[in-house]
Amino acid sequence: SVVAAFGDQASSIDPTSSDSVKIFALKWFEWLQTGQIDRTQMTAGLNEHLTDDAVREMSRHLKSYGPATGDEIVQSRQIQDQTFYVVKLFLQRGDALSMLIGFDTSGKVTGVTFPSMGQE
C-alpha cells in the first residue's frame, strides 16, 4: 500500500516539491476511493465545500478505477497564493486518470477534482 511505502510523508506536504506532491496525490486518491479523507489537510474553505456526501459520491466513482500504481506531474501553475498541479495517475488496469489538486503556501489542500470525470 501507499501508506506502507511512504510512511507518514503524506501527512505533510511541501507544495514546492514535486516528489512530495506526487506522494500526496497517490495518498489522496487512495483516501478518496475509500471515502476516508484527512480533513486536517484541507483549507477551511475546501472543508466546508467538500461535504461528506460529496466525498461519498466521489468515492463511489473512483472505486471503479481500481488502485493507482504511480503518477507523474504533467502541469503546475502558480495563481496568487496557490499552486495547482495536474497529476496523471497510472491505474493498475492499464489506463490513467488526471487529478487536479491545489495547495496554499502552507501546504493545505485548496481543491481536488478529476477533470476527466467531468468534474470542475
DODRENMI-885387 format. One record per residue (C-alpha): x, y, z; residue in three letters; chain. Coordinates in Angstrom, 2 decimals. Example, Ala and Ser with C-alpha at 12.3 -4.5 7.8 and 13.67 -1.06 7.14 Angstrom:
REM DODRENMI-885387
        x        y        z  residuo  cadena
    12.30    -4.50     7.80      ala       A
    13.67    -1.06     7.14      ser       A
REM end
This chain:
REM DODRENMI-885387
        x        y        z  residuo  cadena
     0.00     0.00     0.00      ser       A
     0.98     3.61    -0.42      val       A
     0.96     4.12     3.36      val       A
     3.44     1.30     3.92      ala       A
     5.69     2.56     1.15      ala       A
     5.77     6.18     2.25      phe       A
     5.01     6.05     5.95      gly       A
     3.82     9.37     7.27      asp       A
     5.24    11.55     4.49      gln       A
     1.77    12.08     3.05      ala       A
     0.70    13.88     6.20      ser       A
     2.78    16.99     5.48      ser       A
     3.01    18.41     2.00      ile       A
     5.65    20.71     0.58      asp       A
     3.72    22.36    -2.28      pro       A
     7.01    23.31    -3.97      thr       A
     8.35    19.73    -4.10      ser       A
     7.14    17.60    -7.00      ser       A
     8.11    14.40    -5.13      asp       A
     6.08    15.50    -2.12      ser       A
     3.10    16.37    -4.35      val       A
     3.27    13.01    -6.14      lys       A
     3.29    11.05    -2.85      ile       A
     0.44    13.19    -1.58      phe       A
    -1.65    12.74    -4.76      ala       A
    -1.40     8.94    -4.57      leu       A
    -2.36     9.02    -0.91      lys       A
    -5.34    11.30    -1.53      trp       A
    -6.54     9.19    -4.45      phe       A
    -6.49     6.16    -2.14      glu       A
    -8.31     8.10     0.59      trp       A
   -10.94     9.41    -1.83      leu       A
   -11.56     5.89    -3.10      gln       A
   -12.27     4.70     0.45      thr       A
   -14.16     7.87     1.34      gly       A
   -11.85     8.41     4.34      gln       A
   -10.12    11.76     3.86      ile       A
    -8.00    13.69     6.35      asp       A
    -9.86    16.97     6.75      arg       A
    -6.99    18.49     8.76      thr       A
    -5.05    18.74     5.48      gln       A
    -7.64    20.97     3.80      met       A
    -8.25    24.70     3.97      thr       A
   -11.37    25.79     5.87      ala       A
   -12.98    26.77     2.56      gly       A
   -12.47    23.35     1.00      leu       A
   -13.52    21.61     4.19      asn       A
   -16.87    23.42     4.00      glu       A
   -17.27    22.85     0.26      his       A
   -16.33    19.16     0.23      leu       A
   -19.23    17.72     2.19      thr       A
   -19.36    14.12     3.39      asp       A
   -21.98    13.49     0.68      asp       A
   -19.63    14.89    -1.99      ala       A
   -16.82    12.65    -0.70      val       A
   -19.12     9.60    -0.78      arg       A
   -20.16    10.42    -4.35      glu       A
   -16.53    10.87    -5.44      met       A
   -15.59     7.63    -3.69      ser       A
   -18.35     5.75    -5.49      arg       A
   -16.97     6.91    -8.87      his       A
   -13.29     6.47    -8.03      leu       A
   -13.57     2.94    -6.60      lys       A
   -14.33     1.60   -10.08      ser       A
   -10.92     2.83   -11.30      tyr       A
    -9.03     0.45    -9.02      gly       A
    -5.65     1.24    -7.46      pro       A
    -3.15     3.73    -8.83      ala       A
     0.34     2.27    -9.25      thr       A
     2.20     5.50    -9.89      gly       A
     1.86     9.09   -11.01      asp       A
     3.56    11.97   -12.74      glu       A
     3.04    15.71   -12.66      ile       A
     2.08    16.90   -16.12      val       A
     1.46    20.56   -15.30      gln       A
     1.85    23.04   -12.47      ser       A
     0.75    26.62   -12.20      arg       A
     1.02    29.33    -9.57      gln       A
    -2.04    31.58    -9.21      ile       A
    -1.76    34.20    -6.47      gln       A
    -1.02    32.28    -3.23      asp       A
    -1.97    28.87    -4.60      gln       A
    -0.08    26.24    -6.57      thr       A
    -2.09    23.92    -8.80      phe       A
    -0.87    20.59   -10.14      tyr       A
    -2.30    18.29   -12.77      val       A
    -1.19    14.83   -11.72      val       A
    -1.57    11.87   -14.06      lys       A
    -2.41     8.78   -12.01      leu       A
    -1.42     5.50   -13.66      phe       A
    -4.02     2.88   -12.89      leu       A
    -3.36    -0.81   -12.34      gln       A
    -5.94    -1.64   -15.00      arg       A
    -3.72    -0.02   -17.65      gly       A
    -5.08     3.46   -18.25      asp       A
    -4.64     6.79   -16.47      ala       A
    -6.73     9.43   -14.75      leu       A
    -5.95    13.13   -14.32      ser       A
    -6.26    14.73   -10.89      met       A
    -6.16    18.49   -10.37      leu       A
    -5.02    19.42    -6.87      ile       A
    -4.33    22.83    -5.38      gly       A
    -2.31    23.88    -2.34      phe       A
    -1.91    27.12    -0.43      asp       A
     1.52    28.33     0.70      thr       A
     1.28    26.39     3.97      ser       A
     0.60    23.13     2.11      gly       A
    -3.13    22.89     2.85      lys       A
    -5.29    21.44     0.07      val       A
    -7.39    24.17    -1.57      thr       A
    -9.14    21.92    -4.08      gly       A
    -9.13    18.49    -5.67      val       A
   -11.04    17.49    -8.81      thr       A
   -10.87    14.98   -11.61      phe       A
   -11.34    16.92   -14.87      pro       A
   -11.51    13.73   -16.96      ser       A
   -14.58    12.67   -14.94      met       A
   -16.33    15.87   -15.96      gly       A
   -15.88    17.40   -12.50      gln       A
   -14.93    21.04   -12.22      glu       A
REM end
